[in-house]
Amino acid sequence: VQLQASGGGLVQTGGSLRLSCAAYGFTIGNYWMYWLRQTPGKRLEWVSSINSAGDTFYSDSVKGRFTISRDSGENALYLQMDALKPEDTAPYFCARDRSGLGRGQGTLVTVSS
């Protein structure tokens, strides 16, 4: 099982980014999948999740601005991030476990003010 996040970068406040997560060794659609980010104190913070039925969930801090989705054909997970704020700056990870276990390498999002 391997997960690889990509798509991060530097963007101005109010801008958008789309993160991608490629999955290897399992089928994304069969599992709950999560996007997490790491706070300055190194704690992993839950951002969003999608279950096998396609139901989506968001933290209050990103609700209405971020959209999680998946592509079964590509076996990939996505996070569309709009109206970005400086406080969204963090490394972002995709994971099959909300604790972040087995999350793989993340992708850095930097939002300038």
C-alpha atoms as an extended CHARMM CRD file, in Angstrom:
* protein
*
       113  EXT
         1         1  VAL       CA              0.0000000000        0.0000000000        0.0000000000  PROA      1               0.0000000000
         2         2  GLN       CA              1.4350000000        3.3450000000       -1.0580000000  PROA      2               0.0000000000
         3         3  LEU       CA              0.0850000000        6.8630000000       -1.2580000000  PROA      3               0.0000000000
         4         4  GLN       CA              1.7080000000        9.8120000000       -2.9760000000  PROA      4               0.0000000000
         5         5  ALA       CA              0.3750000000       13.3520000000       -2.7210000000  PROA      5               0.0000000000
         6         6  SER       CA              1.2240000000       16.0890000000       -5.2170000000  PROA      6               0.0000000000
         7         7  GLY       CA              0.0080000000       19.4440000000       -6.5010000000  PROA      7               0.0000000000
         8         8  GLY       CA              1.1360000000       21.7600000000       -3.7350000000  PROA      8               0.0000000000
         9         9  GLY       CA              2.8100000000       25.0840000000       -4.3600000000  PROA      9               0.0000000000
        10        10  LEU       CA              2.8770000000       28.7960000000       -3.6130000000  PROA      10              0.0000000000
        11        11  VAL       CA             -0.3270000000       30.7700000000       -4.1390000000  PROA      11              0.0000000000
        12        12  GLN       CA             -1.6360000000       34.1510000000       -3.0750000000  PROA      12              0.0000000000
        13        13  THR       CA             -4.4960000000       34.6310000000       -0.6480000000  PROA      13              0.0000000000
        14        14  GLY       CA             -7.7640000000       33.9150000000       -2.4250000000  PROA      14              0.0000000000
        15        15  GLY       CA             -6.1440000000       31.6340000000       -4.9580000000  PROA      15              0.0000000000
        16        16  SER       CA             -6.7610000000       27.9780000000       -5.7370000000  PROA      16              0.0000000000
        17        17  LEU       CA             -4.8220000000       24.7410000000       -5.8630000000  PROA      17              0.0000000000
        18        18  ARG       CA             -5.7930000000       21.1670000000       -6.6670000000  PROA      18              0.0000000000
        19        19  LEU       CA             -4.0350000000       18.4140000000       -4.7720000000  PROA      19              0.0000000000
        20        20  SER       CA             -3.8230000000       14.8760000000       -6.1280000000  PROA      20              0.0000000000
        21        21  CYS       CA             -3.1330000000       11.6050000000       -4.3770000000  PROA      21              0.0000000000
        22        22  ALA       CA             -2.1310000000        8.5010000000       -6.2970000000  PROA      22              0.0000000000
        23        23  ALA       CA             -2.8360000000        5.1750000000       -4.6090000000  PROA      23              0.0000000000
        24        24  TYR       CA             -1.0000000000        1.9390000000       -5.2250000000  PROA      24              0.0000000000
        25        25  GLY       CA             -1.7840000000       -1.5330000000       -3.9350000000  PROA      25              0.0000000000
        26        26  PHE       CA             -5.4360000000       -1.0020000000       -3.0890000000  PROA      26              0.0000000000
        27        27  THR       CA             -8.6400000000        0.4350000000       -4.5190000000  PROA      27              0.0000000000
        28        28  ILE       CA             -9.4690000000        3.8900000000       -3.1640000000  PROA      28              0.0000000000
        29        29  GLY       CA            -13.1960000000        3.4460000000       -3.6740000000  PROA      29              0.0000000000
        30        30  ASN       CA            -13.3390000000        0.6080000000       -1.1600000000  PROA      30              0.0000000000
        31        31  TYR       CA            -12.0880000000        2.6940000000        1.7580000000  PROA      31              0.0000000000
        32        32  TRP       CA            -12.6370000000        5.8730000000        3.6790000000  PROA      32              0.0000000000
        33        33  MET       CA             -9.9610000000        8.2630000000        2.4620000000  PROA      33              0.0000000000
        34        34  TYR       CA             -8.6500000000       11.3460000000        4.2290000000  PROA      34              0.0000000000
        35        35  TRP       CA             -6.7980000000       14.5660000000        3.6110000000  PROA      35              0.0000000000
        36        36  LEU       CA             -4.7670000000       15.7370000000        6.5980000000  PROA      36              0.0000000000
        37        37  ARG       CA             -2.4130000000       18.6540000000        7.1530000000  PROA      37              0.0000000000
        38        38  GLN       CA              0.3640000000       19.2260000000        9.6440000000  PROA      38              0.0000000000
        39        39  THR       CA              0.1710000000       22.1700000000       12.0170000000  PROA      39              0.0000000000
        40        40  PRO       CA              3.2450000000       24.2230000000       13.0010000000  PROA      40              0.0000000000
        41        41  GLY       CA              3.3170000000       22.1550000000       16.2020000000  PROA      41              0.0000000000
        42        42  LYS       CA              3.6470000000       19.0010000000       14.0380000000  PROA      42              0.0000000000
        43        43  ARG       CA              0.1830000000       17.7430000000       14.9210000000  PROA      43              0.0000000000
        44        44  LEU       CA             -1.8230000000       16.1740000000       12.1090000000  PROA      44              0.0000000000
        45        45  GLU       CA             -5.1110000000       17.9850000000       11.5650000000  PROA      45              0.0000000000
        46        46  TRP       CA             -8.0440000000       16.3770000000        9.7630000000  PROA      46              0.0000000000
        47        47  VAL       CA             -9.1590000000       18.3820000000        6.7230000000  PROA      47              0.0000000000
        48        48  SER       CA            -11.6110000000       16.2570000000        4.7720000000  PROA      48              0.0000000000
        49        49  SER       CA            -12.7370000000       12.7130000000        4.1110000000  PROA      49              0.0000000000
        50        50  ILE       CA            -14.7870000000       10.6740000000        1.6770000000  PROA      50              0.0000000000
        51        51  ASN       CA            -16.3110000000        7.2780000000        2.3680000000  PROA      51              0.0000000000
        52        52  SER       CA            -16.9020000000        4.3310000000        0.0560000000  PROA      52              0.0000000000
        53        53  ALA       CA            -20.4280000000        5.5780000000       -0.6740000000  PROA      53              0.0000000000
        54        54  GLY       CA            -19.0680000000        8.9210000000       -1.8310000000  PROA      54              0.0000000000
        55        55  ASP       CA            -20.2670000000       10.9360000000        1.1510000000  PROA      55              0.0000000000
        56        56  THR       CA            -17.9500000000       13.8420000000        1.8900000000  PROA      56              0.0000000000
        57        57  PHE       CA            -17.0060000000       15.5290000000        5.1460000000  PROA      57              0.0000000000
        58        58  TYR       CA            -15.0710000000       18.6930000000        5.9630000000  PROA      58              0.0000000000
        59        59  SER       CA            -13.5770000000       20.3960000000        8.9590000000  PROA      59              0.0000000000
        60        60  ASP       CA            -15.2310000000       23.6810000000        9.8810000000  PROA      60              0.0000000000
        61        61  SER       CA            -12.0950000000       25.5670000000        8.8810000000  PROA      61              0.0000000000
        62        62  VAL       CA            -12.3220000000       24.4880000000        5.2170000000  PROA      62              0.0000000000
        63        63  LYS       CA            -16.0390000000       23.8470000000        4.7230000000  PROA      63              0.0000000000
        64        64  GLY       CA            -17.3530000000       25.7470000000        1.7160000000  PROA      64              0.0000000000
        65        65  ARG       CA            -13.8460000000       26.3230000000        0.3160000000  PROA      65              0.0000000000
        66        66  PHE       CA            -12.4140000000       22.8260000000       -0.2280000000  PROA      66              0.0000000000
        67        67  THR       CA            -13.8830000000       19.9260000000       -2.2010000000  PROA      67              0.0000000000
        68        68  ILE       CA            -12.7620000000       16.3130000000       -1.9050000000  PROA      68              0.0000000000
        69        69  SER       CA            -13.3390000000       13.8960000000       -4.7540000000  PROA      69              0.0000000000
        70        70  ARG       CA            -12.0060000000       10.6820000000       -6.2300000000  PROA      70              0.0000000000
        71        71  ASP       CA            -11.6110000000        9.1010000000       -9.6440000000  PROA      71              0.0000000000
        72        72  SER       CA            -12.1010000000        5.3490000000       -9.6300000000  PROA      72              0.0000000000
        73        73  GLY       CA            -10.5810000000        4.9310000000      -13.0940000000  PROA      73              0.0000000000
        74        74  GLU       CA             -7.4050000000        6.7270000000      -12.0590000000  PROA      74              0.0000000000
        75        75  ASN       CA             -7.5580000000        5.3000000000       -8.5190000000  PROA      75              0.0000000000
        76        76  ALA       CA             -6.8150000000        8.8000000000       -7.3060000000  PROA      76              0.0000000000
        77        77  LEU       CA             -8.0350000000       11.1720000000       -4.6250000000  PROA      77              0.0000000000
        78        78  TYR       CA             -8.2620000000       14.9310000000       -5.0760000000  PROA      78              0.0000000000
        79        79  LEU       CA             -8.6580000000       18.0540000000       -2.9810000000  PROA      79              0.0000000000
        80        80  GLN       CA             -9.7770000000       21.2080000000       -4.7540000000  PROA      80              0.0000000000
        81        81  MET       CA             -8.8410000000       24.1500000000       -2.5760000000  PROA      81              0.0000000000
        82        82  ASP       CA            -10.3950000000       27.5340000000       -3.3230000000  PROA      82              0.0000000000
        83        83  ALA       CA            -10.3690000000       30.8750000000       -1.5060000000  PROA      83              0.0000000000
        84        84  LEU       CA             -7.1070000000       29.9150000000        0.1580000000  PROA      84              0.0000000000
        85        85  LYS       CA             -5.9940000000       31.6940000000        3.3160000000  PROA      85              0.0000000000
        86        86  PRO       CA             -2.5360000000       32.0660000000        4.8830000000  PROA      86              0.0000000000
        87        87  GLU       CA             -3.6780000000       29.7610000000        7.7020000000  PROA      87              0.0000000000
        88        88  ASP       CA             -4.1060000000       26.9680000000        5.1350000000  PROA      88              0.0000000000
        89        89  THR       CA             -0.3180000000       26.9030000000        4.7470000000  PROA      89              0.0000000000
        90        90  ALA       CA              0.9050000000       23.4060000000        5.6780000000  PROA      90              0.0000000000
        91        91  PRO       CA              2.1840000000       20.1310000000        4.3220000000  PROA      91              0.0000000000
        92        92  TYR       CA             -0.8710000000       18.1290000000        3.1480000000  PROA      92              0.0000000000
        93        93  PHE       CA             -1.1320000000       14.3560000000        3.2370000000  PROA      93              0.0000000000
        94        94  CYS       CA             -3.5770000000       11.8000000000        1.9470000000  PROA      94              0.0000000000
        95        95  ALA       CA             -4.2180000000        8.7520000000        4.0900000000  PROA      95              0.0000000000
        96        96  ARG       CA             -6.3820000000        5.6880000000        4.4460000000  PROA      96              0.0000000000
        97        97  ASP       CA             -6.4820000000        6.1490000000        8.2170000000  PROA      97              0.0000000000
        98        98  ARG       CA             -7.6080000000        9.3110000000        9.9860000000  PROA      98              0.0000000000
        99        99  SER       CA             -4.6190000000        9.0400000000       12.3120000000  PROA      99              0.0000000000
       100       100  GLY       CA             -2.3720000000        9.4470000000        9.2800000000  PROA      100             0.0000000000
       101       101  LEU       CA             -0.8640000000        6.0070000000        9.6350000000  PROA      101             0.0000000000
       102       102  GLY       CA              0.7400000000        4.9930000000        6.3440000000  PROA      102             0.0000000000
       103       103  ARG       CA              0.1990000000        8.4280000000        4.8200000000  PROA      103             0.0000000000
       104       104  GLY       CA              3.3260000000        8.6070000000        2.6730000000  PROA      104             0.0000000000
       105       105  GLN       CA              5.0190000000       11.7720000000        1.4680000000  PROA      105             0.0000000000
       106       106  GLY       CA              3.0040000000       14.9780000000        1.6050000000  PROA      106             0.0000000000
       107       107  THR       CA              2.8480000000       18.0580000000       -0.5740000000  PROA      107             0.0000000000
       108       108  LEU       CA              3.5250000000       21.5750000000        0.7010000000  PROA      108             0.0000000000
       109       109  VAL       CA              0.9300000000       24.3100000000        0.2860000000  PROA      109             0.0000000000
       110       110  THR       CA              2.0640000000       27.8670000000        0.9520000000  PROA      110             0.0000000000
       111       111  VAL       CA             -0.4290000000       30.7420000000        0.8810000000  PROA      111             0.0000000000
       112       112  SER       CA              1.0950000000       34.2020000000        0.8830000000  PROA      112             0.0000000000
       113       113  SER       CA             -0.7280000000       37.1810000000        2.3810000000  PROA      113             0.0000000000
